[in-house]
């Protein structure tokens, strides 16, 4: 008896699930924590303002329901009527209400205008106020005041307001060998003028006034220039070889004396024709020289025909420039000729058109005759 073998397949063993009952319990415990608000639910930092700041120390994060209050910065105050100064973090990560600047700059006390002066600027915190005086007065004090933070949170000017004082000058300096007008006065007012003059000389030569003779009080104890000098200034007598003195004849030449020189025939002048006695006793500019020879004369203007010494050149064609009257006559002739040509063309065209009309009428008559039926012959 033959035995038969039957092959049996053993079913695969079922793998155990990687999630055990304990894993399921862990998921149940973690799931509620995932539903809690995360950092993504927090609001962004509250808005910043130029005139306001957050009260106290702000936290690092803000959750829904957190409230932020603002206060004015130093130098600022609440606007009247007041605006909201607090906002709340909402669940949708926004701040409500939306705030705007609720503070404005404080103002320093308004100082009065200085007598004989004026002020310009603003009185608000951080601003400047500038002062100036009328003509004839000067500013005593600081010309610019700044509104700054004072004690606590108050504002005040950084200095006392200036004032305008009348400009006065102390007497100018006395000079040797001279004096000035009103020398008996102790003070001089703004724009007042003093005039210097030299005393008579006790020697053979007179004193000359070197510098400005008039001084003006232009500022507080400030004159327009330094005082002049009174001293003897004498230039040497003039000798010009091969030349002569044309004007300014004198036995002595003192300060600012002016002379004019010229050279003899056959010589030309090198240097200035006119010279002046300077403050240092020398001629300014230097005395010229007369050198042999005649310098060529270069005319600065073109020669005029027919004038003395400039006859009309021969062989040159006469000027062909047209006068204004001739130009007008030519224009009138051209316009008249054009008008005549246009008139002739117009008459010619009109006659030609009339001739065509007569030919057409004759032709039509001929057509009518041809189109008339012939009478029947009896």
Order of alpha helices (4+ residues) and beta strands (2+ residues): alpha-beta-beta-beta-beta-beta-beta-beta-beta-beta-beta-beta-beta-beta-beta-beta-beta-beta-beta-beta-beta-beta-beta-beta-beta-beta-beta-beta-beta-alpha
